[in-house]
Amino acid sequence: MEADIFEYHKEEDTVDLEAFQGGKQKLIQPTSLKDPKLEKLKEALVAWINRALKQEHIVVQSLEEDLYDGLVLHHLLSRLGGVHVPVEEMALTSSAQIRKLELILEELDKRLGPQDGSGIKWNVKLIHNKDLLATIHLLVAMVKCFQPELDLPPNVKVDVVVVEVCKSGIKSDIETEVLTEKRDPGSDSLSNTEREDPIEQLLKLEAHKVNTVKQAIVHFVNQNMSTLGLQVTDVDKQFADGVILLLLIGQLEGFFIPLHDFNLTPVNPSEMLHNVTLALDLLNDTGLQVSSVDPQDIVSQDVAATLKVLYALFKKHKVNK
């Protein structure tokens, strides 16, 4: 079995015995690499990165191949953490990439810290060597830190071969390493109830309580739209074409949306859908994700969907008003 392990590793990379003397190297077992749970986690992380960096026009296809040079991590840290590390945009040589990673990981480690009491599970050398295990550990920690509301596939674990080189020779062992936390099946229903969207809970209450919340949201919207000479009176219908929603997002987030990017006077469902889709994309770009809302829901005047979006904006910005 050990022969198979080392033969597999030889195909992937070369073990530097001197470099690992007195230390350990972890290699994911080939069987674990084919685990559907691991594949789903990788897909979820790729999708998360691409959503976060959509505005920068950065597209990641492979965790193993696209993160080793520091470019993606640099932009993620800037976008999600608001931290700009003064490094060159494109590091073309190996030494430049390593130096860039050193600065980026130094900033990340300050914010992420040890994971699960077992120390930091990544370093510059591992990331630059395209170590999948270390890269996933780093990205999962970043999700927990910067976007904890994002649900990653739970209970993902892999079998790893732990190789240790010491003076007496090479030691190896097989361990199971946890990538994402286990979700207790017995508490799923309770957990989901506790974490149910507040708007879903609201709509189960009496009509007068629903109207009270609607009035508070309308007041918040009108406070922010008054400088544009616009007023909302019907929260159920006035956001269906996406125009007021886009203008509200621009007002709250402090940026101007070019008029040629959307339809200021939409005349058909297709133009309305374009506006609302743009609005939800902008929310994602600012790190504000609204769960279970499809652009078509807003266009169709789905009250729950509309209130979810407005409540998310209200919750984020009301403290500053």
C-alpha positions as CSV (number, residue, x, y, z in Angstrom):
1,M,0.0,0.0,0.0
2,E,2.8,2.4,0.9
3,A,4.4,1.7,-2.4
4,D,1.3,2.7,-4.2
5,I,1.1,5.9,-2.1
6,F,4.6,7.0,-3.0
7,E,4.3,6.0,-6.6
8,Y,1.1,8.2,-6.9
9,H,2.9,11.1,-5.2
10,K,5.9,10.7,-7.5
11,E,3.6,11.3,-10.5
12,E,2.2,14.5,-9.0
13,D,5.3,16.1,-7.5
14,T,8.7,15.3,-6.2
15,V,9.2,14.9,-2.5
16,D,12.1,17.0,-1.2
17,L,13.3,14.8,1.6
18,E,15.7,17.4,3.0
19,A,13.1,20.1,3.0
20,F,10.7,18.0,5.0
21,Q,13.2,16.5,7.5
22,G,11.8,17.1,10.9
23,G,8.5,18.2,9.5
24,K,5.4,16.6,7.8
25,Q,3.9,16.6,4.4
26,K,0.2,15.7,3.8
27,L,-1.0,14.2,0.5
28,I,-4.6,13.6,-0.3
29,Q,-5.3,10.0,-1.1
30,P,-6.3,9.4,-4.7
31,T,-9.6,7.8,-3.6
32,S,-10.5,10.9,-1.7
33,L,-9.8,13.1,-4.7
34,K,-12.7,11.4,-6.4
35,D,-15.1,11.8,-3.5
36,P,-18.3,13.6,-4.7
37,K,-18.4,15.7,-1.5
38,L,-15.0,17.0,-2.1
39,E,-15.9,17.8,-5.7
40,K,-19.0,19.7,-4.5
41,L,-16.9,21.7,-2.1
42,K,-14.4,22.6,-4.8
43,E,-17.3,23.7,-7.1
44,A,-18.8,25.8,-4.3
45,L,-15.5,27.5,-3.6
46,V,-14.9,28.2,-7.3
47,A,-18.4,29.7,-7.6
48,W,-17.9,31.8,-4.5
49,I,-14.6,33.2,-5.9
50,N,-16.1,34.0,-9.3
51,R,-19.1,35.8,-7.7
52,A,-16.8,37.8,-5.5
53,L,-14.5,38.8,-8.3
54,K,-17.0,39.2,-11.1
55,Q,-16.5,43.0,-11.1
56,E,-12.8,42.5,-11.6
57,H,-13.5,40.1,-14.6
58,I,-11.5,37.4,-12.9
59,V,-12.6,33.8,-13.6
60,V,-11.3,30.8,-11.7
61,Q,-11.6,27.3,-13.1
62,S,-9.3,25.3,-11.0
63,L,-8.4,25.7,-7.3
64,E,-5.1,23.8,-7.9
65,E,-4.0,25.9,-10.9
66,D,-5.4,29.4,-10.5
67,L,-4.5,30.5,-6.9
68,Y,-0.8,29.7,-6.6
69,D,0.6,33.0,-7.9
70,G,-1.3,35.2,-5.4
71,L,-3.4,37.2,-7.9
72,V,-6.8,35.8,-6.9
73,L,-6.0,35.9,-3.2
74,H,-4.9,39.5,-3.5
75,H,-8.2,40.5,-5.1
76,L,-10.3,38.4,-2.6
77,L,-8.5,40.1,0.3
78,S,-9.1,43.5,-1.2
79,R,-12.8,42.8,-2.2
80,L,-13.9,41.0,0.9
81,G,-11.6,42.3,3.6
82,G,-11.1,45.8,2.4
83,V,-7.4,45.4,2.7
84,H,-5.1,46.5,-0.2
85,V,-1.7,45.0,-0.1
86,P,0.9,47.0,-2.1
87,V,2.1,44.3,-4.4
88,E,2.5,44.1,-8.2
89,E,-0.6,43.0,-10.0
90,M,1.1,40.3,-12.1
91,A,3.9,38.4,-10.6
92,L,5.5,36.5,-13.4
93,T,8.6,34.9,-11.8
94,S,8.5,32.3,-9.1
95,S,10.4,34.5,-6.7
96,A,8.0,37.4,-7.3
97,Q,5.0,35.1,-6.7
98,I,6.5,33.8,-3.5
99,R,7.2,37.4,-2.2
100,K,3.6,38.4,-3.2
101,L,2.1,35.4,-1.4
102,E,4.2,36.2,1.7
103,L,2.7,39.7,2.0
104,I,-0.8,38.5,1.2
105,L,-0.8,35.6,3.6
106,E,0.7,37.7,6.3
107,E,-2.3,40.0,6.1
108,L,-4.7,37.0,5.8
109,D,-3.3,35.2,8.8
110,K,-3.8,38.3,11.0
111,R,-7.5,38.1,10.2
112,L,-8.0,34.3,10.0
113,G,-5.9,33.0,12.8
114,P,-5.5,29.4,13.9
115,Q,-8.3,27.0,12.8
116,D,-10.0,24.6,15.2
117,G,-7.2,25.0,17.7
118,S,-4.8,23.1,15.4
119,G,-2.7,25.9,14.0
120,I,-2.6,27.4,10.6
121,K,-3.0,24.7,7.9
122,W,-1.4,26.6,5.0
123,N,1.7,28.5,4.2
124,V,3.4,30.2,1.3
125,K,5.3,27.1,0.1
126,L,2.2,25.0,0.1
127,I,0.0,27.5,-1.7
128,H,2.7,28.2,-4.3
129,N,3.2,24.5,-4.8
130,K,-0.5,24.2,-5.7
131,D,-1.2,22.0,-2.7
132,L,-4.9,21.4,-2.9
133,L,-5.4,20.5,0.8
134,A,-3.8,23.7,2.0
135,T,-5.6,25.8,-0.6
136,I,-9.0,24.5,0.4
137,H,-8.2,25.0,4.1
138,L,-7.3,28.6,3.3
139,L,-10.4,29.3,1.3
140,V,-12.8,27.7,3.8
141,A,-11.3,29.9,6.5
142,M,-11.7,32.9,4.3
143,V,-15.4,32.1,3.8
144,K,-15.9,31.7,7.6
145,C,-14.2,35.0,8.2
146,F,-15.5,37.2,5.4
147,Q,-18.9,35.6,4.4
148,P,-20.0,33.3,7.3
149,E,-23.6,33.3,5.9
150,L,-22.4,31.3,2.9
151,D,-23.4,27.6,3.3
152,L,-20.6,25.4,2.1
153,P,-21.2,21.6,1.7
154,P,-21.0,20.2,5.3
155,N,-19.0,17.3,6.7
156,V,-16.4,17.1,3.9
157,K,-13.4,15.2,4.9
158,V,-10.5,13.4,3.1
159,D,-8.0,10.7,3.8
160,V,-4.5,12.0,3.8
161,V,-1.1,10.3,3.8
162,V,1.1,12.0,6.4
163,V,4.7,11.7,5.4
164,E,7.4,12.5,7.9
165,V,11.1,12.5,7.1
166,C,13.5,12.1,10.1
167,K,17.0,10.8,10.7
168,S,15.8,7.3,11.2
169,G,14.0,7.2,7.9
170,I,10.6,7.9,6.4
171,K,7.5,7.4,8.4
172,S,4.0,7.5,6.9
173,D,0.5,7.2,8.3
174,I,-3.0,7.7,7.1
175,E,-5.3,10.2,8.8
176,T,-8.7,11.7,8.1
177,E,-8.7,15.5,7.8
178,V,-11.8,17.6,8.2
179,L,-12.4,20.3,5.6
180,T,-15.8,21.5,6.6
181,E,-17.7,21.1,9.9
182,K,-20.2,18.3,10.4
183,R,-23.8,19.3,10.5
184,D,-25.7,17.3,13.1
185,P,-28.6,15.6,11.2
186,G,-30.7,15.5,14.4
187,S,-30.6,19.2,14.8
188,D,-31.1,20.2,11.1
189,S,-34.7,21.1,11.5
190,L,-34.2,23.1,14.6
191,S,-31.2,24.8,13.1
192,N,-33.1,25.7,9.9
193,T,-36.0,27.1,11.9
194,E,-33.7,29.2,14.0
195,R,-31.9,30.5,10.9
196,E,-35.1,30.9,8.8
197,D,-35.1,34.2,6.9
198,P,-36.7,36.9,9.1
199,I,-39.0,37.9,6.2
200,E,-40.3,34.4,5.9
201,Q,-41.0,34.5,9.7
202,L,-42.6,37.9,9.3
203,L,-45.1,36.9,6.6
204,K,-46.4,34.2,9.0
205,L,-47.5,36.9,11.5
206,E,-50.7,38.9,11.6
207,A,-51.3,41.4,8.8
208,H,-51.0,44.5,10.9
209,K,-47.5,43.3,12.0
210,V,-46.5,42.8,8.4
211,N,-47.7,46.2,7.5
212,T,-45.8,47.8,10.4
213,V,-42.5,46.3,9.0
214,K,-43.4,47.4,5.5
215,Q,-44.0,50.9,6.6
216,A,-40.6,51.0,8.4
217,I,-38.9,49.8,5.2
218,V,-40.8,52.3,3.0
219,H,-39.7,55.1,5.4
220,F,-36.1,54.0,5.1
221,V,-36.3,53.8,1.3
222,N,-37.9,57.3,1.0
223,Q,-35.3,58.8,3.3
224,N,-32.6,57.7,0.9
225,M,-34.6,58.5,-2.3
226,S,-35.7,62.0,-1.4
227,T,-32.7,63.6,-2.9
228,L,-33.7,62.1,-6.3
229,G,-37.2,63.4,-6.0
230,L,-38.7,59.8,-5.8
231,Q,-41.1,58.4,-3.4
232,V,-42.3,54.8,-2.7
233,T,-45.9,54.2,-1.6
234,D,-46.4,50.6,-2.7
235,V,-43.6,48.3,-1.7
236,D,-45.3,45.3,-3.4
237,K,-45.3,46.8,-6.9
238,Q,-42.9,49.7,-7.3
239,F,-39.7,47.6,-7.3
240,A,-40.9,45.1,-10.0
241,D,-39.2,47.0,-12.9
242,G,-35.9,47.3,-11.0
243,V,-35.4,51.0,-11.5
244,I,-36.0,52.3,-8.0
245,L,-34.1,49.3,-6.6
246,L,-31.0,50.2,-8.8
247,L,-31.2,53.8,-7.8
248,L,-31.6,52.9,-4.1
249,I,-28.5,50.6,-4.2
250,G,-26.5,53.4,-5.9
251,Q,-27.6,55.8,-3.2
252,L,-26.8,53.5,-0.3
253,E,-23.5,52.1,-1.6
254,G,-22.3,55.4,-2.9
255,F,-21.8,54.8,-6.5
256,F,-23.3,55.9,-9.8
257,I,-24.8,53.3,-12.1
258,P,-24.4,54.5,-15.7
259,L,-27.8,55.0,-17.4
260,H,-26.7,53.0,-20.4
261,D,-26.3,49.9,-18.1
262,F,-30.0,49.6,-17.4
263,N,-33.4,50.6,-18.7
264,L,-34.6,53.8,-17.0
265,T,-38.1,53.4,-18.5
266,P,-38.6,49.6,-19.0
267,V,-41.5,48.7,-21.2
268,N,-41.5,44.9,-21.2
269,P,-40.7,42.0,-18.8
270,S,-37.4,41.4,-20.5
271,E,-36.1,44.9,-19.7
272,M,-37.5,44.7,-16.2
273,L,-35.7,41.4,-15.7
274,H,-32.4,42.9,-17.0
275,N,-32.7,45.7,-14.4
276,V,-33.5,43.4,-11.5
277,T,-30.7,41.0,-12.4
278,L,-28.3,43.8,-12.5
279,A,-29.5,45.0,-9.1
280,L,-29.0,41.5,-7.5
281,D,-25.5,41.2,-9.2
282,L,-24.5,44.6,-7.7
283,L,-25.6,43.4,-4.3
284,N,-23.5,40.3,-4.6
285,D,-20.6,42.5,-5.8
286,T,-20.9,44.5,-2.6
287,G,-20.9,41.3,-0.5
288,L,-24.6,41.5,0.3
289,Q,-26.0,38.1,-0.6
290,V,-29.8,37.6,-0.5
291,S,-30.7,34.0,-0.2
292,S,-33.4,32.3,-2.3
293,V,-34.3,35.3,-4.4
294,D,-34.5,34.9,-8.2
295,P,-34.7,38.1,-10.3
296,Q,-37.9,36.8,-11.8
297,D,-39.5,36.7,-8.4
298,I,-39.1,40.5,-8.1
299,V,-40.4,41.1,-11.6
300,S,-43.4,38.9,-10.7
301,Q,-44.1,41.1,-7.7
302,D,-43.4,38.4,-5.2
303,V,-43.8,40.2,-1.9
304,A,-41.5,37.9,0.1
305,A,-38.7,38.2,-2.5
306,T,-39.0,42.0,-2.7
307,L,-39.0,42.4,1.1
308,K,-36.0,40.1,1.5
309,V,-33.9,42.4,-0.7
310,L,-35.1,45.6,0.9
311,Y,-34.7,44.2,4.4
312,A,-31.1,43.2,3.6
313,L,-30.4,46.7,2.5
314,F,-32.3,48.1,5.5
315,K,-30.4,45.9,8.0
316,K,-27.0,46.9,6.5
317,H,-27.5,50.6,6.2
318,K,-30.0,51.6,8.9
319,V,-27.2,51.9,11.6
320,N,-25.7,54.8,9.6
321,K,-28.9,56.8,9.3
